[in-house]
Amino acid sequence: MQERRKQTPMGRTLERELSVDQLVTLRDLERFGWELKFVRRPAFQAPVPVIFDPDRKHYAIIREDGSLDEAEMLHIR
C-alpha cells in the first residue's frame, strides 16, 4: 500500500527551488519524519532548504549536492 501524503501548496512551492539531488535527500528523510520548513534565499547564492526532525528539536540543511549538513549554524527567529 502506497502512503498518501497531503502536501500543502506552500510545500510544493518550496520544493520547486530544490535541485534533483536535494529532492532525493528530502524524500529519503521524509520517510523518517523530517519535514521541509522553509528555504533561505541568501543574496547571490543558491537557495538553502532547511528541514526539521519530527520532534522539531533538530534542524539541518540540504546542500546543493544533496548532502545533509546538521552542523550548519543558522539564526532561526
PyMOL Python script that loads the backbone (N, CA, C, O; Angstrom):
from pymol import cmd

cmd.read_pdbstr("""\
ATOM      1  N   MET A   1       0.840  -1.185   0.000  1.00  0.00           N
ATOM      2  CA  MET A   1       0.000   0.000   0.000  1.00  0.00           C
ATOM      3  C   MET A   1       0.882   1.245   0.000  1.00  0.00           C
ATOM      4  O   MET A   1       1.784   1.375   0.827  1.00  0.00           O
ATOM      5  N   GLN A   2       0.626   2.123  -0.896  1.00  0.00           N
ATOM      6  CA  GLN A   2       1.423   3.340  -1.009  1.00  0.00           C
ATOM      7  C   GLN A   2       0.858   4.408  -0.077  1.00  0.00           C
ATOM      8  O   GLN A   2      -0.352   4.625  -0.009  1.00  0.00           O
ATOM      9  N   GLU A   3       1.764   5.063   0.632  1.00  0.00           N
ATOM     10  CA  GLU A   3       1.351   6.111   1.547  1.00  0.00           C
ATOM     11  C   GLU A   3       0.958   7.352   0.756  1.00  0.00           C
ATOM     12  O   GLU A   3       1.645   7.759  -0.181  1.00  0.00           O
ATOM     13  N   ARG A   4      -0.146   7.930   1.151  1.00  0.00           N
ATOM     14  CA  ARG A   4      -0.587   9.164   0.510  1.00  0.00           C
ATOM     15  C   ARG A   4      -0.355  10.302   1.488  1.00  0.00           C
ATOM     16  O   ARG A   4      -0.881  10.302   2.601  1.00  0.00           O
ATOM     17  N   ARG A   5       0.427  11.252   1.064  1.00  0.00           N
ATOM     18  CA  ARG A   5       0.705  12.411   1.911  1.00  0.00           C
ATOM     19  C   ARG A   5       0.021  13.617   1.306  1.00  0.00           C
ATOM     20  O   ARG A   5       0.085  13.861   0.101  1.00  0.00           O
ATOM     21  N   LYS A   6      -0.621  14.350   2.161  1.00  0.00           N
ATOM     22  CA  LYS A   6      -1.180  15.614   1.720  1.00  0.00           C
ATOM     23  C   LYS A   6      -0.095  16.658   1.842  1.00  0.00           C
ATOM     24  O   LYS A   6       0.502  16.841   2.903  1.00  0.00           O
ATOM     25  N   GLN A   7       0.146  17.323   0.767  1.00  0.00           N
ATOM     26  CA  GLN A   7       1.134  18.386   0.803  1.00  0.00           C
ATOM     27  C   GLN A   7       0.430  19.697   0.604  1.00  0.00           C
ATOM     28  O   GLN A   7      -0.458  19.827  -0.238  1.00  0.00           O
ATOM     29  N   THR A   8       0.832  20.660   1.381  1.00  0.00           N
ATOM     30  CA  THR A   8       0.263  21.984   1.222  1.00  0.00           C
ATOM     31  C   THR A   8       0.806  22.606  -0.055  1.00  0.00           C
ATOM     32  O   THR A   8       1.892  22.247  -0.511  1.00  0.00           O
ATOM     33  N   PRO A   9       0.058  23.532  -0.631  1.00  0.00           N
ATOM     34  CA  PRO A   9       0.586  24.221  -1.811  1.00  0.00           C
ATOM     35  C   PRO A   9       1.924  24.904  -1.520  1.00  0.00           C
ATOM     36  O   PRO A   9       2.781  24.990  -2.399  1.00  0.00           O
ATOM     37  N   MET A  10       2.102  25.390  -0.284  1.00  0.00           N
ATOM     38  CA  MET A  10       3.355  26.043   0.085  1.00  0.00           C
ATOM     39  C   MET A  10       4.510  25.049   0.009  1.00  0.00           C
ATOM     40  O   MET A  10       5.588  25.401  -0.470  1.00  0.00           O
ATOM     41  N   GLY A  11       4.307  23.807   0.473  1.00  0.00           N
ATOM     42  CA  GLY A  11       5.356  22.787   0.411  1.00  0.00           C
ATOM     43  C   GLY A  11       5.784  22.508  -1.014  1.00  0.00           C
ATOM     44  O   GLY A  11       6.973  22.361  -1.294  1.00  0.00           O
ATOM     45  N   ARG A  12       4.821  22.436  -1.913  1.00  0.00           N
ATOM     46  CA  ARG A  12       5.151  22.198  -3.319  1.00  0.00           C
ATOM     47  C   ARG A  12       5.879  23.398  -3.915  1.00  0.00           C
ATOM     48  O   ARG A  12       6.779  23.242  -4.740  1.00  0.00           O
ATOM     49  N   THR A  13       5.487  24.579  -3.495  1.00  0.00           N
ATOM     50  CA  THR A  13       6.155  25.786  -3.984  1.00  0.00           C
ATOM     51  C   THR A  13       7.612  25.797  -3.543  1.00  0.00           C
ATOM     52  O   THR A  13       8.501  26.112  -4.335  1.00  0.00           O
ATOM     53  N   LEU A  14       7.860  25.453  -2.286  1.00  0.00           N
ATOM     54  CA  LEU A  14       9.225  25.422  -1.776  1.00  0.00           C
ATOM     55  C   LEU A  14      10.063  24.384  -2.509  1.00  0.00           C
ATOM     56  O   LEU A  14      11.230  24.628  -2.814  1.00  0.00           O
ATOM     57  N   GLU A  15       9.476  23.236  -2.790  1.00  0.00           N
ATOM     58  CA  GLU A  15      10.211  22.151  -3.439  1.00  0.00           C
ATOM     59  C   GLU A  15      10.649  22.508  -4.860  1.00  0.00           C
ATOM     60  O   GLU A  15      11.611  21.929  -5.366  1.00  0.00           O
ATOM     61  N   ARG A  16       9.977  23.427  -5.497  1.00  0.00           N
ATOM     62  CA  ARG A  16      10.356  23.830  -6.858  1.00  0.00           C
ATOM     63  C   ARG A  16      11.750  24.442  -6.901  1.00  0.00           C
ATOM     64  O   ARG A  16      12.404  24.444  -7.944  1.00  0.00           O
ATOM     65  N   GLU A  17      12.196  24.957  -5.774  1.00  0.00           N
ATOM     66  CA  GLU A  17      13.504  25.610  -5.720  1.00  0.00           C
ATOM     67  C   GLU A  17      14.648  24.630  -5.480  1.00  0.00           C
ATOM     68  O   GLU A  17      15.815  25.017  -5.541  1.00  0.00           O
ATOM     69  N   LEU A  18      14.329  23.368  -5.209  1.00  0.00           N
ATOM     70  CA  LEU A  18      15.348  22.375  -4.882  1.00  0.00           C
ATOM     71  C   LEU A  18      15.892  21.699  -6.133  1.00  0.00           C
ATOM     72  O   LEU A  18      15.195  21.541  -7.135  1.00  0.00           O
ATOM     73  N   SER A  19      17.157  21.305  -6.045  1.00  0.00           N
ATOM     74  CA  SER A  19      17.766  20.527  -7.131  1.00  0.00           C
ATOM     75  C   SER A  19      17.271  19.090  -7.041  1.00  0.00           C
ATOM     76  O   SER A  19      16.663  18.695  -6.046  1.00  0.00           O
ATOM     77  N   VAL A  20      17.530  18.328  -8.065  1.00  0.00           N
ATOM     78  CA  VAL A  20      17.133  16.910  -8.067  1.00  0.00           C
ATOM     79  C   VAL A  20      17.795  16.184  -6.896  1.00  0.00           C
ATOM     80  O   VAL A  20      17.143  15.398  -6.209  1.00  0.00           O
ATOM     81  N   ASP A  21      19.080  16.442  -6.664  1.00  0.00           N
ATOM     82  CA  ASP A  21      19.793  15.792  -5.560  1.00  0.00           C
ATOM     83  C   ASP A  21      19.176  16.161  -4.215  1.00  0.00           C
ATOM     84  O   ASP A  21      19.059  15.311  -3.333  1.00  0.00           O
ATOM     85  N   GLN A  22      18.785  17.413  -4.055  1.00  0.00           N
ATOM     86  CA  GLN A  22      18.162  17.846  -2.811  1.00  0.00           C
ATOM     87  C   GLN A  22      16.807  17.179  -2.622  1.00  0.00           C
ATOM     88  O   GLN A  22      16.453  16.790  -1.509  1.00  0.00           O
ATOM     89  N   LEU A  23      16.054  17.047  -3.696  1.00  0.00           N
ATOM     90  CA  LEU A  23      14.744  16.384  -3.603  1.00  0.00           C
ATOM     91  C   LEU A  23      14.875  14.913  -3.219  1.00  0.00           C
ATOM     92  O   LEU A  23      14.074  14.400  -2.438  1.00  0.00           O
ATOM     93  N   VAL A  24      15.874  14.241  -3.761  1.00  0.00           N
ATOM     94  CA  VAL A  24      16.098  12.832  -3.422  1.00  0.00           C
ATOM     95  C   VAL A  24      16.393  12.701  -1.931  1.00  0.00           C
ATOM     96  O   VAL A  24      15.844  11.827  -1.259  1.00  0.00           O
ATOM     97  N   THR A  25      17.253  13.563  -1.421  1.00  0.00           N
ATOM     98  CA  THR A  25      17.579  13.536   0.009  1.00  0.00           C
ATOM     99  C   THR A  25      16.346  13.857   0.843  1.00  0.00           C
ATOM    100  O   THR A  25      16.087  13.193   1.846  1.00  0.00           O
ATOM    101  N   LEU A  26      15.589  14.864   0.439  1.00  0.00           N
ATOM    102  CA  LEU A  26      14.374  15.227   1.173  1.00  0.00           C
ATOM    103  C   LEU A  26      13.408  14.056   1.227  1.00  0.00           C
ATOM    104  O   LEU A  26      12.871  13.755   2.293  1.00  0.00           O
ATOM    105  N   ARG A  27      13.176  13.393   0.109  1.00  0.00           N
ATOM    106  CA  ARG A  27      12.241  12.250   0.084  1.00  0.00           C
ATOM    107  C   ARG A  27      12.712  11.131   1.035  1.00  0.00           C
ATOM    108  O   ARG A  27      11.908  10.522   1.740  1.00  0.00           O
ATOM    109  N   ASP A  28      14.012  10.879   1.037  1.00  0.00           N
ATOM    110  CA  ASP A  28      14.547   9.848   1.946  1.00  0.00           C
ATOM    111  C   ASP A  28      14.295  10.230   3.405  1.00  0.00           C
ATOM    112  O   ASP A  28      13.887   9.390   4.207  1.00  0.00           O
ATOM    113  N   LEU A  29      14.534  11.485   3.745  1.00  0.00           N
ATOM    114  CA  LEU A  29      14.379  11.928   5.131  1.00  0.00           C
ATOM    115  C   LEU A  29      12.916  12.037   5.550  1.00  0.00           C
ATOM    116  O   LEU A  29      12.594  11.869   6.726  1.00  0.00           O
ATOM    117  N   GLU A  30      12.038  12.313   4.606  1.00  0.00           N
ATOM    118  CA  GLU A  30      10.609  12.382   4.921  1.00  0.00           C
ATOM    119  C   GLU A  30      10.087  11.043   5.431  1.00  0.00           C
ATOM    120  O   GLU A  30       9.142  11.002   6.218  1.00  0.00           O
ATOM    121  N   ARG A  31      10.691   9.963   4.991  1.00  0.00           N
ATOM    122  CA  ARG A  31      10.278   8.637   5.477  1.00  0.00           C
ATOM    123  C   ARG A  31      10.544   8.479   6.968  1.00  0.00           C
ATOM    124  O   ARG A  31       9.938   7.632   7.624  1.00  0.00           O
ATOM    125  N   PHE A  32      11.453   9.296   7.502  1.00  0.00           N
ATOM    126  CA  PHE A  32      11.784   9.252   8.924  1.00  0.00           C
ATOM    127  C   PHE A  32      11.154  10.413   9.690  1.00  0.00           C
ATOM    128  O   PHE A  32      11.481  10.646  10.854  1.00  0.00           O
ATOM    129  N   GLY A  33      10.255  11.134   9.036  1.00  0.00           N
ATOM    130  CA  GLY A  33       9.521  12.193   9.704  1.00  0.00           C
ATOM    131  C   GLY A  33      10.080  13.594   9.559  1.00  0.00           C
ATOM    132  O   GLY A  33       9.482  14.551  10.051  1.00  0.00           O
ATOM    133  N   TRP A  34      11.229  13.733   8.887  1.00  0.00           N
ATOM    134  CA  TRP A  34      11.797  15.072   8.680  1.00  0.00           C
ATOM    135  C   TRP A  34      10.893  15.836   7.717  1.00  0.00           C
ATOM    136  O   TRP A  34      10.231  15.241   6.866  1.00  0.00           O
ATOM    137  N   GLU A  35      10.875  17.158   7.861  1.00  0.00           N
ATOM    138  CA  GLU A  35       9.970  17.978   7.062  1.00  0.00           C
ATOM    139  C   GLU A  35      10.655  19.268   6.602  1.00  0.00           C
ATOM    140  O   GLU A  35      11.363  19.921   7.369  1.00  0.00           O
ATOM    141  N   LEU A  36      10.428  19.615   5.341  1.00  0.00           N
ATOM    142  CA  LEU A  36      10.945  20.869   4.801  1.00  0.00           C
ATOM    143  C   LEU A  36      10.119  22.005   5.393  1.00  0.00           C
ATOM    144  O   LEU A  36       8.901  22.050   5.219  1.00  0.00           O
ATOM    145  N   LYS A  37      10.784  22.922   6.093  1.00  0.00           N
ATOM    146  CA  LYS A  37      10.071  24.022   6.747  1.00  0.00           C
ATOM    147  C   LYS A  37      10.157  25.317   5.962  1.00  0.00           C
ATOM    148  O   LYS A  37       9.164  26.028   5.811  1.00  0.00           O
ATOM    149  N   PHE A  38      11.343  25.619   5.464  1.00  0.00           N
ATOM    150  CA  PHE A  38      11.494  26.840   4.683  1.00  0.00           C
ATOM    151  C   PHE A  38      12.754  26.759   3.844  1.00  0.00           C
ATOM    152  O   PHE A  38      13.599  25.884   4.039  1.00  0.00           O
ATOM    153  N   VAL A  39      12.862  27.680   2.915  1.00  0.00           N
ATOM    154  CA  VAL A  39      14.043  27.759   2.062  1.00  0.00           C
ATOM    155  C   VAL A  39      14.607  29.169   2.204  1.00  0.00           C
ATOM    156  O   VAL A  39      13.937  30.156   1.901  1.00  0.00           O
ATOM    157  N   ARG A  40      15.834  29.241   2.665  1.00  0.00           N
ATOM    158  CA  ARG A  40      16.514  30.535   2.759  1.00  0.00           C
ATOM    159  C   ARG A  40      17.035  30.902   1.380  1.00  0.00           C
ATOM    160  O   ARG A  40      17.471  30.041   0.614  1.00  0.00           O
ATOM    161  N   ARG A  41      16.983  32.180   1.078  1.00  0.00           N
ATOM    162  CA  ARG A  41      17.442  32.663  -0.219  1.00  0.00           C
ATOM    163  C   ARG A  41      18.493  33.753  -0.019  1.00  0.00           C
ATOM    164  O   ARG A  41      18.192  34.937  -0.172  1.00  0.00           O
ATOM    165  N   PRO A  42      19.725  33.364   0.322  1.00  0.00           N
ATOM    166  CA  PRO A  42      20.773  34.363   0.503  1.00  0.00           C
ATOM    167  C   PRO A  42      21.087  35.063  -0.830  1.00  0.00           C
ATOM    168  O   PRO A  42      21.056  34.442  -1.893  1.00  0.00           O
ATOM    169  N   ALA A  43      21.383  36.343  -0.750  1.00  0.00           N
ATOM    170  CA  ALA A  43      21.674  37.110  -1.961  1.00  0.00           C
ATOM    171  C   ALA A  43      22.864  36.517  -2.721  1.00  0.00           C
ATOM    172  O   ALA A  43      23.911  36.223  -2.145  1.00  0.00           O
ATOM    173  N   PHE A  44      22.672  36.354  -4.011  1.00  0.00           N
ATOM    174  CA  PHE A  44      23.718  35.879  -4.928  1.00  0.00           C
ATOM    175  C   PHE A  44      24.227  34.471  -4.605  1.00  0.00           C
ATOM    176  O   PHE A  44      25.343  34.116  -4.986  1.00  0.00           O
ATOM    177  N   GLN A  45      23.420  33.671  -3.906  1.00  0.00           N
ATOM    178  CA  GLN A  45      23.786  32.289  -3.576  1.00  0.00           C
ATOM    179  C   GLN A  45      22.608  31.379  -3.881  1.00  0.00           C
ATOM    180  O   GLN A  45      21.481  31.835  -4.073  1.00  0.00           O
ATOM    181  N   ALA A  46      22.892  30.095  -3.922  1.00  0.00           N
ATOM    182  CA  ALA A  46      21.841  29.110  -4.162  1.00  0.00           C
ATOM    183  C   ALA A  46      20.886  29.048  -2.964  1.00  0.00           C
ATOM    184  O   ALA A  46      21.304  29.302  -1.834  1.00  0.00           O
ATOM    185  N   PRO A  47      19.625  28.718  -3.193  1.00  0.00           N
ATOM    186  CA  PRO A  47      18.679  28.564  -2.089  1.00  0.00           C
ATOM    187  C   PRO A  47      19.146  27.481  -1.115  1.00  0.00           C
ATOM    188  O   PRO A  47      19.796  26.516  -1.518  1.00  0.00           O
ATOM    189  N   VAL A  48      18.811  27.646   0.170  1.00  0.00           N
ATOM    190  CA  VAL A  48      19.226  26.718   1.219  1.00  0.00           C
ATOM    191  C   VAL A  48      17.977  26.145   1.887  1.00  0.00           C
ATOM    192  O   VAL A  48      17.341  26.828   2.690  1.00  0.00           O
ATOM    193  N   PRO A  49      17.611  24.874   1.560  1.00  0.00           N
ATOM    194  CA  PRO A  49      16.449  24.262   2.197  1.00  0.00           C
ATOM    195  C   PRO A  49      16.763  23.862   3.642  1.00  0.00           C
ATOM    196  O   PRO A  49      17.803  23.264   3.919  1.00  0.00           O
ATOM    197  N   VAL A  50      15.854  24.200   4.553  1.00  0.00           N
ATOM    198  CA  VAL A  50      16.018  23.887   5.970  1.00  0.00           C
ATOM    199  C   VAL A  50      14.938  22.882   6.370  1.00  0.00           C
ATOM    200  O   VAL A  50      13.748  23.111   6.154  1.00  0.00           O
ATOM    201  N   ILE A  51      15.372  21.771   6.955  1.00  0.00           N
ATOM    202  CA  ILE A  51      14.442  20.714   7.372  1.00  0.00           C
ATOM    203  C   ILE A  51      14.524  20.522   8.881  1.00  0.00           C
ATOM    204  O   ILE A  51      15.560  20.768   9.500  1.00  0.00           O
ATOM    205  N   PHE A  52      13.419  20.081   9.456  1.00  0.00           N
ATOM    206  CA  PHE A  52      13.351  19.820  10.893  1.00  0.00           C
ATOM    207  C   PHE A  52      12.984  18.365  11.135  1.00  0.00           C
ATOM    208  O   PHE A  52      12.280  17.742  10.340  1.00  0.00           O
ATOM    209  N   ASP A  53      13.480  17.834  12.258  1.00  0.00           N
ATOM    210  CA  ASP A  53      13.140  16.463  12.644  1.00  0.00           C
ATOM    211  C   ASP A  53      11.706  16.434  13.166  1.00  0.00           C
ATOM    212  O   ASP A  53      11.119  17.490  13.402  1.00  0.00           O
ATOM    213  N   PRO A  54      11.128  15.235  13.353  1.00  0.00           N
ATOM    214  CA  PRO A  54       9.730  15.138  13.775  1.00  0.00           C
ATOM    215  C   PRO A  54       9.440  15.830  15.114  1.00  0.00           C
ATOM    216  O   PRO A  54       8.332  16.325  15.322  1.00  0.00           O
ATOM    217  N   ASP A  55      10.406  15.867  16.003  1.00  0.00           N
ATOM    218  CA  ASP A  55      10.201  16.490  17.311  1.00  0.00           C
ATOM    219  C   ASP A  55      10.491  17.991  17.296  1.00  0.00           C
ATOM    220  O   ASP A  55      10.292  18.685  18.293  1.00  0.00           O
ATOM    221  N   ARG A  56      10.956  18.470  16.167  1.00  0.00           N
ATOM    222  CA  ARG A  56      11.328  19.879  15.986  1.00  0.00           C
ATOM    223  C   ARG A  56      12.387  20.345  16.986  1.00  0.00           C
ATOM    224  O   ARG A  56      12.393  21.498  17.417  1.00  0.00           O
ATOM    225  N   LYS A  57      13.264  19.438  17.335  1.00  0.00           N
ATOM    226  CA  LYS A  57      14.369  19.765  18.238  1.00  0.00           C
ATOM    227  C   LYS A  57      15.675  19.963  17.471  1.00  0.00           C
ATOM    228  O   LYS A  57      16.581  20.648  17.946  1.00  0.00           O
ATOM    229  N   HIS A  58      15.766  19.374  16.305  1.00  0.00           N
ATOM    230  CA  HIS A  58      16.976  19.465  15.489  1.00  0.00           C
ATOM    231  C   HIS A  58      16.608  19.924  14.086  1.00  0.00           C
ATOM    232  O   HIS A  58      15.513  19.659  13.590  1.00  0.00           O
ATOM    233  N   TYR A  59      17.524  20.599  13.478  1.00  0.00           N
ATOM    234  CA  TYR A  59      17.322  21.011  12.099  1.00  0.00           C
ATOM    235  C   TYR A  59      18.603  20.739  11.323  1.00  0.00           C
ATOM    236  O   TYR A  59      19.670  20.522  11.898  1.00  0.00           O
ATOM    237  N   ALA A  60      18.468  20.756  10.018  1.00  0.00           N
ATOM    238  CA  ALA A  60      19.621  20.553   9.134  1.00  0.00           C
ATOM    239  C   ALA A  60      19.332  21.267   7.826  1.00  0.00           C
ATOM    240  O   ALA A  60      18.197  21.652   7.547  1.00  0.00           O
ATOM    241  N   ILE A  61      20.368  21.434   7.040  1.00  0.00           N
ATOM    242  CA  ILE A  61      20.184  21.964   5.698  1.00  0.00           C
ATOM    243  C   ILE A  61      20.605  20.898   4.694  1.00  0.00           C
ATOM    244  O   ILE A  61      21.412  20.017   4.991  1.00  0.00           O
ATOM    245  N   ILE A  62      20.043  21.003   3.516  1.00  0.00           N
ATOM    246  CA  ILE A  62      20.414  20.087   2.437  1.00  0.00           C
ATOM    247  C   ILE A  62      21.225  20.899   1.432  1.00  0.00           C
ATOM    248  O   ILE A  62      20.718  21.834   0.812  1.00  0.00           O
ATOM    249  N   ARG A  63      22.474  20.530   1.288  1.00  0.00           N
ATOM    250  CA  ARG A  63      23.381  21.240   0.369  1.00  0.00           C
ATOM    251  C   ARG A  63      22.971  20.974  -1.092  1.00  0.00           C
ATOM    252  O   ARG A  63      22.166  20.084  -1.365  1.00  0.00           O
ATOM    253  N   GLU A  64      23.521  21.738  -2.000  1.00  0.00           N
ATOM    254  CA  GLU A  64      23.174  21.616  -3.423  1.00  0.00           C
ATOM    255  C   GLU A  64      23.416  20.223  -3.983  1.00  0.00           C
ATOM    256  O   GLU A  64      22.692  19.767  -4.868  1.00  0.00           O
ATOM    257  N   ASP A  65      24.442  19.546  -3.460  1.00  0.00           N
ATOM    258  CA  ASP A  65      24.760  18.204  -3.962  1.00  0.00           C
ATOM    259  C   ASP A  65      23.921  17.116  -3.297  1.00  0.00           C
ATOM    260  O   ASP A  65      24.113  15.931  -3.570  1.00  0.00           O
ATOM    261  N   GLY A  66      22.991  17.512  -2.424  1.00  0.00           N
ATOM    262  CA  GLY A  66      22.118  16.551  -1.754  1.00  0.00           C
ATOM    263  C   GLY A  66      22.645  16.068  -0.420  1.00  0.00           C
ATOM    264  O   GLY A  66      21.971  15.301   0.269  1.00  0.00           O
ATOM    265  N   SER A  67      23.839  16.502  -0.041  1.00  0.00           N
ATOM    266  CA  SER A  67      24.380  16.075   1.255  1.00  0.00           C
ATOM    267  C   SER A  67      23.682  16.830   2.380  1.00  0.00           C
ATOM    268  O   SER A  67      23.204  17.950   2.201  1.00  0.00           O
ATOM    269  N   LEU A  68      23.636  16.200   3.520  1.00  0.00           N
ATOM    270  CA  LEU A  68      22.962  16.756   4.689  1.00  0.00           C
ATOM    271  C   LEU A  68      23.990  17.414   5.593  1.00  0.00           C
ATOM    272  O   LEU A  68      25.045  16.837   5.858  1.00  0.00           O
ATOM    273  N   ASP A  69      23.694  18.612   6.068  1.00  0.00           N
ATOM    274  CA  ASP A  69      24.595  19.327   6.955  1.00  0.00           C
ATOM    275  C   ASP A  69      23.846  19.683   8.233  1.00  0.00           C
ATOM    276  O   ASP A  69      23.059  20.630   8.269  1.00  0.00           O
ATOM    277  N   GLU A  70      24.104  18.908   9.277  1.00  0.00           N
ATOM    278  CA  GLU A  70      23.473  19.165  10.579  1.00  0.00           C
ATOM    279  C   GLU A  70      24.293  20.099  11.432  1.00  0.00           C
ATOM    280  O   GLU A  70      23.821  20.542  12.479  1.00  0.00           O
ATOM    281  N   ALA A  71      25.519  20.417  11.016  1.00  0.00           N
ATOM    282  CA  ALA A  71      26.397  21.260  11.807  1.00  0.00           C
ATOM    283  C   ALA A  71      26.252  22.733  11.479  1.00  0.00           C
ATOM    284  O   ALA A  71      26.720  23.586  12.233  1.00  0.00           O
ATOM    285  N   GLU A  72      25.614  23.037  10.373  1.00  0.00           N
ATOM    286  CA  GLU A  72      25.443  24.431   9.952  1.00  0.00           C
ATOM    287  C   GLU A  72      24.670  25.206  11.021  1.00  0.00           C
ATOM    288  O   GLU A  72      23.609  24.781  11.479  1.00  0.00           O
ATOM    289  N   MET A  73      25.218  26.323  11.391  1.00  0.00           N
ATOM    290  CA  MET A  73      24.582  27.164  12.405  1.00  0.00           C
ATOM    291  C   MET A  73      23.734  28.226  11.712  1.00  0.00           C
ATOM    292  O   MET A  73      24.253  29.063  10.973  1.00  0.00           O
ATOM    293  N   LEU A  74      22.449  28.184  11.955  1.00  0.00           N
ATOM    294  CA  LEU A  74      21.538  29.170  11.406  1.00  0.00           C
ATOM    295  C   LEU A  74      20.937  29.978  12.548  1.00  0.00           C
ATOM    296  O   LEU A  74      20.722  29.461  13.644  1.00  0.00           O
ATOM    297  N   HIS A  75      20.679  31.206  12.287  1.00  0.00           N
ATOM    298  CA  HIS A  75      19.985  32.032  13.272  1.00  0.00           C
ATOM    299  C   HIS A  75      18.503  31.967  12.921  1.00  0.00           C
ATOM    300  O   HIS A  75      18.036  32.613  11.983  1.00  0.00           O
ATOM    301  N   ILE A  76      17.780  31.169  13.700  1.00  0.00           N
ATOM    302  CA  ILE A  76      16.351  30.977  13.453  1.00  0.00           C
ATOM    303  C   ILE A  76      15.577  31.816  14.456  1.00  0.00           C
ATOM    304  O   ILE A  76      15.788  31.731  15.666  1.00  0.00           O
ATOM    305  N   ARG A  77      14.687  32.616  13.926  1.00  0.00           N
ATOM    306  CA  ARG A  77      13.900  33.501  14.797  1.00  0.00           C
ATOM    307  C   ARG A  77      12.643  32.819  15.248  1.00  0.00           C
ATOM    308  O   ARG A  77      11.853  33.406  15.988  1.00  0.00           O
TER     309      ARG A  77
END
""", "prot")
cmd.dss("prot")
cmd.show_as("cartoon", "prot")
cmd.util.cbc("prot")
cmd.orient("prot")
